[in-house]
Amino acid sequence: MTSPTDVYQKRLAAVRQRFAEWEVDGLLIGSPSNRRWLSGLAGSAGQLLITHDKALLATDFRYWQQAAAQAPAFTLFKHRRTDEDNAAFFAEAGAAIVGVEAEHVTLAERAKLDKVENVTWSPLKETAEPLRSIKDTVEIETIRAAAAITDQAMAQVNHIVRPGMSERALAWELEKMMRQLGAEGMAFDVIVASGPNAALPHHHPGERQLQAGDAIIVDMGARLDGYHSDMTRSFYLGDEPDEPYWSVYNLVQAAQTAVLDHIKPGMSARAVDALARDIITVSDHGDHFGHGLGHGVGLFIHETPILSPRADENETIAAGMALTIEPGIYIPGWGGVRIEDLILVTENGFDYLSHCPKTPIIPIKRGDSHSSHFAL
């Protein structure tokens, strides 16, 4: 059985193998997701300094005990937030050219780094992100468990939605449910978008009350042991959707099905996106699908690869990637439909990580009305 230390030693080795390509002899990591993936530390503060033969973790008093327990592959440097400690930290590593996360270092942090003597900083657009895109067995099972929580909560939407219930109330009910099911938190703020608000892909739930005839988009995910899940279902509040709703819903579902029928390792991110985008475009809704088809999911909710027509032409998908497939159509003044499943790319295709049924119709029962139970 692989020990946690072995897992992190393997990840360190993978990073060190890229030093020559990056032309560095050290790497500084401060972003939370990369820090946790490389070390195991789940605290909110800390820096990793990795060289060919050293792995140092600098953090303050709040996390000294936690770091010792969670980051066994690293040597703890007890940082007291002084310039002197900062200098000593880098001196202990002994690296002359150190790569830094260009996408994560703030101007204030760079100013502190510039005070360190005898070190040349080399900005790197990506560090651990491409390595993180391929999940190991433990990561996959954690994401699978987070997705199962989301499945169970999403399956209740058809049973708890009522006319007169506010978007915000529904979002709160779903958040409570996911926490009761074991989520340590939300992957992101629950999205509930109804009626014309469903034309806004990332609408923030408000006081609008759900009404008969509404298109409703619910997008949510659970966070479990640092890992995320992500799923969207679209609904129609009423006994029978009208033709415009079915037309849009079926088109989005057909676009997603086209992807799932053809996706396989080695395809470019652009090609995967095009499988759905071409179907939507030829149906004259190309302008209503303005976001990428999907993205990687892991310790961060949006990870590489990004499935998009603007993706790097050399970016491909590979077995071990957890990806969302989420085509959508958003029509201003009318509403929208998005269907999103989380999948695991395999050597032969993919496995579903999302299992919640797609049951868009929410019939209105006699006596259904707004209840103070749902008022916020």
N, C-alpha and C positions, 0 to 999 in steps of 0.2 A: 504493500500500500504506500502511495506517495505521500510524504509528509509535507506540511505547509512550508517548511524550510526548503525542501527540494523544489517545490513549485516556484518560490521566489528566486532561488538560485538559477533556475532555468530561465526565468524572465530576465534576470540581470545579465546572464550570458548572451541572450538574444540582443539586448541593447548594446552590450560591449562589442558585439560583432559588427556593429554599424559605425563604430568610432572612426575606422579608416575612411569610410565613405564620407562621413561628416568632417573629417580632418580635425578631430579634437582628441584630447587625451583625458577628458572628463566631461560629465554631463550634470547640469543642475536642474532638478525637477521641483516645482512648487505648486503646480496645478493639482487640485484635489483628486481628480480621477486618475491621472497618471501616477500620483504619489501613492494612492491606495493600491493600484494595480501592481506596482513595482515592489511595494514594501509590506502592504497589509494594514498600514496605519489608517484608522477610520476617523482620526481627529480632524479638527478644522484648521490646524496650523502645523507647518513643518516643511522642511526642505530636505531633499535627498541630494547627495553629492556622490556620484559614482565615477570611479576611475577603473583602470585595468585590474587593480588589485585591492581596491577599497570600496566599501559601501557605507557611507555615513548618513545618519539621520539626525538633523538638528531640529529640536523643538523646545518649547518653553515648559516651565514647571507643571502646567496643567496636564501635560501628556507624557511625562517621563515614565510613569508606571505603565501606562497604556502602551507606549511605544515598545517597552521592554517585552511586553506580552504579545503584541500583535505583529511586530517586525523583527523576527528572530534572525533574519539574514543580514540585518544592518547593525552597525555599531552606533550606539546612542551618543550624541553630542549634546550636552545640557546647555542650551542657549539661554542667555539671560537678556536678550534683546539689546545688546550694547554693540557699538562699533568694534570694540576690542574683541568680543566674542565672534563677531562676524569675520574679522581678519583671521582669528585663530582657527576658525572652522575651515576656511579655504587653505590656510597654511598647512593644516593637518593632512588635507587631501594631496597636496603637492602637485596639482595639475597646472599647467601653464596656459593651455587653450581649452576653455570650457564652453560647451554648447549650452544655450539657454532657450527656453520655450518662447519664441518670438510672439506667438499668438496669446500668451498669457501674462507676460511680464509688463507691469505698468510703468509709467514714467517715474513714479516715486521709487519703485523697486529698482529700476535701472540706475537711478541716481545713487542708491546705496551700493550697488554692485561696483559702480565706477570709483568708489572710495577704496576698494580692495586693491592692494598693490600686487604687482607681478603676475596678474592674471589677464589674459586677453579673452573677451567674450565673443562668442560666435553665435549669432541668431539662427535658430533652426525653425523652419515652418512647422515641421512635424517631428516628434520624437518617438514616444511609445504608441501613438495612436494607430499606425498601421499594424503593429504587433497585437494590439488589443482587439483588433477586428476579428481575429480568429479565436473563438472561445474554447477553453478546455472543458473537460467533463464536469468539473465542479461548477464552473460558470454557467454552463448550459442547464444544469439541473436547478440552479438558483433562479435563473430567468424563467424556466419552465414553471417553477413554484409560484413566482410572482404573476405569471400569466394566468395560472389557475385561479388565483384570487380575483383577478380582473374578470375572468370568465364568469365566476359565480356572482359577482356583483352586477355585471352587465346583464346577466340573464334575468335579473329582477326588474329591469326597467319596464318591461311590458306589464308587470303586475302592480307597480307603484305609481305610474304616471296617471294623473287625473287632470281633466280640464280645470283651470283655475290655479293649479300648482305653479309656483314661480320657477324660473330657470335656476335661480340660486338655491331654492329649497331642494330641488331634485339633485343638484350637485352635492349639497350637504348630506343628503340621505345616502348617496353613493359613496362619498368619502367615509362616512361613519361605518358603512357596511364593510368597506375594504379593510378598515382598521380592525373591526371586530373579527374579520376573517384572518388576521395575522399580519397585515401590511405594517411595516415600520413607518411608512409615510406614503405620500403620493409621488408618483414619478413626475408629475407636473400638476398644476391646478386643473381640476376636472372641468372639461368644456361641455357646456350644455347650451346649444344654440337653437332657437325655435323660430318658426315663421320666417320673416325677412332676415332675422339675425343669422339664420343658417347659411346665408350667403357670405358670411364672414368666417373664414377657415379657423381662426383662433379667437372667436368671440368669447368674451369674459361673461359668465352668467350674471344676469341682472334680475330686475324685478318684473320683467315681462312675464305675464301669466300664459301658460300653455292653453291653446284654443283648439277646438275641433277644426280639422283641416290643416293643421300645422305640419310642416316638415320639421323634424327634430334630429339634430346631430348630437350624439354623445361620444366624447373622446376622453379616454382616461387610462391610467396605468397605475400599478402598485410598485412600491419600492420595497425590496426585501434583501437584507444583508448587503445593502449598497447597490444592488442590481435592479434594473427597471424592466417593466413590461409596458406595452402600448397597444391599444385597440380602439377602433371606432365602429359604431353601429349607427345606422340611420333608421328613423322611424316615421310613421305617419299616424297622427292622432285622429282616428275616425274609423268607421266600419269598413269603408272601401275607398282606397286612394283614387283620385281622379286620374285621367289619362296623362296629363303632364307629369304628375309625380311618378307614375309607373314608367313612363318613357325615360326619364332621367335616371331613376333607380336602376332599371334594367340595363341601361347603357353603362353605368358605373360598374355594375356587377359583371357585365360582359368584358369590360376592360380589365378588371382584376382577374377574371377567369383566364383571359388570354395570357396574362403573365404567368399564372400558376401552371398553366398547361405547357409552358415552354422554358421556364427558367431552369438554368443548370450552371454548374461551376464553369468558369472560364469566359462567360459572357461579360461584355463590357457593361459598366453601369449605365451608359447611354443607351445601349441596345435593350436592356431590361426596361428602362423607362419608356422607350419607344413602343414596346409591345402594347402598353396601355394608351399612350398618348396618341398613337396613330388612329386607334379606334375612336377615341373621343373627338379627334380633329376632323375626321371624315364625316362625322355626324354634326358638324358645324358648331361644336362646343369647345373647340380648341382654346378660344379666348377665355373660357370659363374654368379652365384647369391650369391655374397659374403657379402651382407649387410642384416640387419634385415628387416622383412616385413613391419614394420611401427613403429609408436611412437605416444605418446600423443602430443597434440598441445594446447597452451593456451597463457599465458603471456611470455612463452619461446617457441621457435620453436620446441625443442626436450624435451618433458616432459615424466614423467612416465604415463603409462607403456611403456616399450620398447618391441615390439613384435619381438622375436629373439629366436633362439635355445639355446642361452646362458642366457636367462632371468632366474630370480630366479624361482625355481620350484613352489613356493607358490604364485607367482604373477598372479592375475586373472584380467579379464576385468569386468567392471560393468556399469550399466546404468548411463548416464551422462558424460561418457568419450568421448572426441573428439579425434578420431584416424585417422592416415593415413594408407591406405592399398596400398602398393607400391612395388609389385614384379618387378624384372627387370632381364634382361639377358644382359651381356656385354662380347663381344667376341673381344679380342685383334686383332688389324689390320683390323677388319671389322666394328665394331660399336656396337650399343646396342639399346635396347628398354626398357623403363620403363613406366608403367601406374600407376598413383597415384590418388586416390580419398580421400577426407576428409569426414569422416562419424561421426555421433553421435550415440553411443550405446544407445539403448532404452530397456525397460523391455521386449519387444517382439522381438528384433532383432536390427535394426539400421535404421536411416534416412540418406539420402544423404545430406551433406553440400556442396559438389561439384556438379555442374550441367552442366558443359561445355560438349558438345557432343564429342565423340571420333571419329574424322574424320581424319584419318591418311594421306590420299592422298592429296598432294598439286600439282594439274596439272600445267604444265608449259605452260603459254599462249604465243602465237606468239608475238614476240617482247619483251618478258621479258628479262631484262638484268640489270646489275649493274647500279644504278643511283647515281649521286653525292649526292642526297638527303640523302642516307643511309651511305655515307662515313664518317668515323670518323678520 
